[in-house]
Amino acid sequence: MSRLAFLAFFLSAALPLALVAASPAEQSLRVAITPVLVERNVELNERLIGYIGGKMKMPITIVQRKSYQEINDLIRQKKVDVAFVCSLPYILGKSRSGMELLAVPVTKGKLLYYSYAIVARDSLAKSIEDLRGKLYAYPDPLSHSGYLYPRYRLIRAGFSPDDFFQKWIQTHSHTASIEAVSDGFVDGASVDSYIYDLMSIMRPALTEKTKIIERSPPFGFPPVVVRSDLPAEMKRKLKVLFLTLHEDAGGNAILRDMHLDGFMNGDDSLFDPVRKMYRTVSGHDAAGRR
């Protein structure tokens, strides 16, 4: 398959998800997910969401969309109640869409994750600078680890991110970005460390064809959020459920399969470094348009 055919495949494959809508159910808990994170792991996420519905004693409506922006829009429009998002969509959603932090996943004892810059195993590149003029994959324009951080990284190094690579290619998921590098369709990609490490366990043949050439500083793990005007009692029950998930045998089994320790409260300040990066990148992009 050519690089052009690869791009066309992923663009077309992602579009049908935009057509999946929630069935109208007044008493259902509407949970939004996106293939940016869950592609290839849909079963695990469905198990988690089903467990939540069982504990809440409510039917669940799973709402899928192909991008983080669409999920933020659904929260703003009050069409979903709970969402699994990235750190950048969270900070934007908190200020624009009525989004509220509910819980933060814990992995390896921390509420933190990284952005990995990856290339093919036989690549001579030792840093992102070595990929100038190459093809670079990203999952979503609102992905912090996959798009915001590498742009920030290039700006801090004195480069214009839009001119640095031959082309930025959107794949719509971190797994697809890893596949793109592994199969040689792109020269590099920035991906979520949790997803990459999970793929190293679940699909080692995939990640073995790649290598990490850079790791970012740690950032707050992509959180679970709710719409801020959700009834207070429902928010309380959901928070307790997530924070005690590891204490229940069924919940703990799901966490083990997802390679998570559990969930913690987390603090909004956990995402301040992402806010700083967003201001820097936005300021640079705005200056470039003038």
C-alpha positions in Angstrom: 0.0 0.0 0.0 1.4 3.4 -0.9 1.6 6.3 1.6 -1.2 8.1 -0.2 -3.4 5.0 -0.1 -2.6 4.6 3.6 -3.7 8.2 4.3 -6.9 7.7 2.3 -7.7 4.5 4.2 -7.4 6.0 7.7 -9.4 9.1 6.7 -12.2 7.0 5.3 -12.1 4.4 8.1 -12.6 7.1 10.8 -15.6 8.8 9.2 -18.3 6.3 10.0 -17.8 6.8 13.7 -19.2 10.3 13.4 -22.5 8.8 12.4 -22.9 6.7 15.6 -25.5 8.4 17.8 -26.8 7.8 21.2 -30.2 6.2 21.4 -32.7 8.4 23.2 -33.2 7.2 26.7 -34.1 9.7 29.4 -32.7 7.6 32.3 -29.6 6.3 30.5 -26.1 7.4 31.4 -24.5 8.7 28.2 -20.8 8.0 28.0 -18.6 9.4 25.2 -15.5 7.8 23.8 -13.3 8.4 20.7 -11.1 6.1 18.6 -8.2 8.4 19.4 -7.6 6.4 22.5 -9.8 3.3 22.3 -9.2 2.1 18.8 -8.1 -1.6 19.1 -9.2 -1.6 22.7 -13.0 -1.1 22.3 -13.8 -4.3 24.2 -11.9 -3.2 27.3 -13.6 0.2 27.3 -17.0 -1.4 26.8 -16.4 -3.7 29.7 -15.5 -0.7 31.9 -18.5 1.3 30.8 -20.8 -1.7 31.2 -19.5 -2.2 34.8 -20.2 1.5 35.5 -23.8 1.1 34.3 -24.3 -2.0 36.4 -23.0 -0.3 39.6 -25.0 2.9 38.9 -28.1 0.7 38.1 -28.7 2.6 35.0 -28.7 1.7 31.3 -25.7 2.9 29.4 -25.6 4.7 26.0 -22.2 4.7 24.4 -21.6 7.6 22.1 -18.7 7.4 19.7 -17.3 10.2 17.7 -14.1 10.4 15.6 -12.5 13.4 17.3 -12.0 15.1 20.6 -13.6 18.3 19.3 -16.9 16.4 18.7 -16.8 15.0 22.2 -16.3 18.5 23.7 -19.2 19.8 21.6 -21.4 17.0 22.9 -20.6 18.0 26.5 -21.3 21.6 25.7 -24.6 20.6 24.1 -25.5 18.4 27.1 -25.8 15.4 24.9 -23.5 13.3 26.9 -22.9 13.0 30.7 -19.5 11.4 31.0 -16.5 11.4 28.6 -13.0 9.9 28.4 -10.9 12.7 27.0 -7.3 13.9 26.6 -5.7 16.6 28.8 -5.9 19.3 26.1 -9.6 18.7 25.4 -10.1 18.8 29.1 -8.5 22.3 29.7 -10.4 23.6 26.6 -13.6 22.0 27.7 -13.3 23.3 31.2 -13.3 26.9 30.0 -15.6 26.6 27.0 -17.9 23.6 27.3 -18.9 23.2 30.9 -16.6 20.2 31.5 -15.6 19.1 35.0 -12.9 16.8 36.2 -14.2 13.6 37.7 -11.2 11.2 38.1 -7.7 10.6 36.7 -6.4 7.1 35.9 -3.4 5.9 37.8 -0.8 3.8 36.0 2.4 2.5 37.5 1.6 4.3 40.7 1.3 7.7 39.0 -1.3 10.1 37.6 1.2 10.9 34.8 2.1 9.9 31.3 4.4 11.0 28.5 4.6 11.8 24.8 6.9 9.4 23.0 8.5 10.3 19.7 8.9 7.1 17.8 10.5 6.0 14.6 11.1 2.7 12.8 13.5 0.3 14.5 16.1 0.7 11.7 15.8 4.5 11.5 19.0 6.5 12.0 17.0 9.4 13.6 18.1 10.1 17.2 15.8 13.1 17.8 12.8 14.9 16.3 15.3 17.3 14.6 16.6 14.4 12.5 13.1 14.1 11.0 13.1 17.4 9.2 11.4 17.2 5.8 9.9 13.8 6.7 6.3 12.5 7.1 5.1 12.7 10.7 1.9 11.1 12.1 -0.5 12.5 14.7 -3.8 11.1 16.0 -6.0 14.2 16.5 -5.4 18.0 16.4 -6.5 18.2 20.1 -4.3 15.4 21.2 -1.8 16.7 23.7 0.8 13.9 23.5 0.3 13.4 19.8 0.1 16.9 18.4 0.4 19.8 20.9 3.6 18.6 22.6 5.6 17.9 19.4 4.5 21.3 18.1 5.6 22.9 21.3 8.8 20.9 21.2 9.7 22.3 17.8 8.8 25.9 18.6 11.0 25.7 21.7 13.8 24.4 19.5 13.4 27.4 17.1 11.5 25.8 14.3 8.1 26.5 12.7 6.2 23.3 13.2 4.1 23.7 10.0 7.2 24.0 7.9 9.4 21.5 9.6 7.9 18.2 8.4 7.1 17.4 4.8 3.6 16.7 6.0 1.7 16.1 9.2 -0.6 13.1 8.6 -3.6 12.5 10.8 -4.3 8.9 11.7 -7.2 9.3 14.1 -5.7 7.1 16.9 -2.5 6.5 18.7 -2.5 2.8 17.7 -2.9 3.8 14.0 0.1 6.2 14.4 2.2 3.3 15.8 1.1 1.1 12.9 2.0 3.9 10.4 5.5 4.0 11.8 5.8 0.2 12.1 4.7 -0.3 8.5 6.9 2.4 7.1 4.1 4.7 5.9 5.5 7.6 7.9 8.9 8.4 9.2 7.9 9.2 12.8 5.0 10.0 15.2 4.3 11.3 18.6 2.1 9.0 20.7 0.6 8.5 24.1 3.1 6.6 26.3 0.2 4.6 28.0 -1.1 3.4 24.6 2.4 2.6 23.3 3.3 0.6 26.5 -0.1 -1.2 26.3 0.6 -2.1 22.7 4.0 -3.4 23.7 2.2 -5.9 25.9 -0.8 -6.7 23.7 0.8 -6.5 20.3 4.6 -6.7 20.8 5.2 -7.6 17.1 3.9 -4.1 16.3 6.0 -2.0 18.7 9.1 -4.2 18.2 9.3 -2.6 14.7 9.6 0.8 16.3 11.8 2.6 18.9 11.4 5.6 21.2 13.8 8.4 20.4 12.5 11.0 22.8 10.3 11.1 25.9 8.6 14.3 27.1 8.5 15.5 30.6 5.6 13.9 32.6 2.1 15.4 32.2 -1.3 14.8 33.9 -2.9 11.6 32.7 -6.0 12.0 30.3 -8.9 12.3 32.7 -12.5 11.2 32.9 -14.8 14.2 32.9 -18.5 15.0 33.4 -20.7 17.9 32.2 -20.6 20.4 35.1 -24.4 20.7 35.3 -24.9 17.0 35.9 -27.0 16.5 39.1 -24.7 16.7 42.2 -25.8 13.3 43.5 -25.0 11.6 40.2 -21.6 13.2 40.1 -20.9 12.1 43.7 -21.9 8.5 42.9 -19.8 8.4 39.8 -16.8 9.8 41.6 -17.1 7.2 44.4 -17.5 4.5 41.8 -14.3 5.4 39.9 -12.3 6.0 43.1 -13.2 2.6 44.6 -13.1 0.6 41.3 -9.9 -1.2 42.5 -11.6 -2.4 45.7 -14.2 -4.5 43.8 -13.2 -7.9 42.3 -15.0 -7.2 39.0 -13.7 -3.7 38.7 -10.1 -4.7 39.7 -10.2 -7.4 37.0 -11.0 -4.8 34.4 -8.3 -2.5 35.7 -5.7 -5.3 35.4 -6.7 -6.0 31.8 -6.4 -2.2 31.1 -3.0 -2.1 32.9 -4.3 0.6 35.3 -3.9 0.7 39.1 -7.2 2.6 39.5 -8.5 6.1 39.5 -7.8 9.1 41.8 -9.3 12.5 42.4 -6.5 14.4 40.7 -6.3 18.2 40.9 -6.9 20.7 38.1 -3.4 22.1 38.6 -2.1 18.7 37.3 -2.9 20.1 33.8 -1.2 23.5 34.2 1.9 22.5 32.1 -0.5 21.6 29.3 -2.1 25.0 29.6 1.3 26.7 29.4 2.2 24.7 26.2 -1.2 25.6 24.7 -0.6 29.3 25.2 2.8 29.1 23.7 1.7 27.2 20.6 -1.4 29.3 20.2 0.6 32.5 20.5 3.1 31.2 17.9 0.4 30.1 15.5 -1.4 33.5 15.8 1.8 35.4 15.2 2.4 33.3 12.1 -1.1 34.2 10.7 -0.5 38.0 11.1 
